[in-house]
């Protein structure tokens, strides 16, 4: 991630985003990522994503 870059996070439902919504997001230029086979509760996913983004931005140290 570039310094000063922006990140938007969309946390989907347990079953994932519907294929049409995911395709619309990709068509708009969004990069879809996931946690593999892990399924987190919404409140846990938000904390995990914040930690990942902060790590990638070099802000955890």
N, C-alpha and C positions, 0 to 999 in steps of 0.2 A: 504494500500500500504506500502510495506516495505521501510524503509529509504534507499535512493540511488537506489530504484527500477526504472525500465524503463516503460514508457507508450508509446504506439503507438496509434494514433487516425486516423481513417478512416471515413471521412464524406461523406456519399453517396448522391445520387441524391434524389430529392423530393419524388419520389415513392419508395425509398428504394433500396437496392442492389438486383439484381436478385437472386433468390433462389440458383442457382448453385454457384454463387460467394460467397454468405454467407456460404454455406456448405463447400466450399473449404477453407475459412478462419477458420471455426470451426475445420475442419480436420487438419489444421496446428497448432491448439492449441490456437487460438485466442478466447477471450471471447467477445461475441457480447452483447452489451447493447443498449438501446434506451431511448428515452424521452417519451415513451407512445404514446398518440395520438397527441402530439405536432409536428408540422412541422415548422422548422425554415429555413430561408434563409441560404445559405452557409456561408456568412460572419458573420451572427449572431450565427450560430451553432458553429463556430470556437471559438468565444469569450466565449460562454456559456460553451463549453467543457474545455477550459483553466481554467475558474473559478472553475468548478467542480473538476478537477484534482488537482488544487492548494489547494482547500478546503480539499479534501481527504488526501492530503500529509501534511496537517497541516501548510501550507505556507501562510495563510491569516491572520496572527495575530500578 
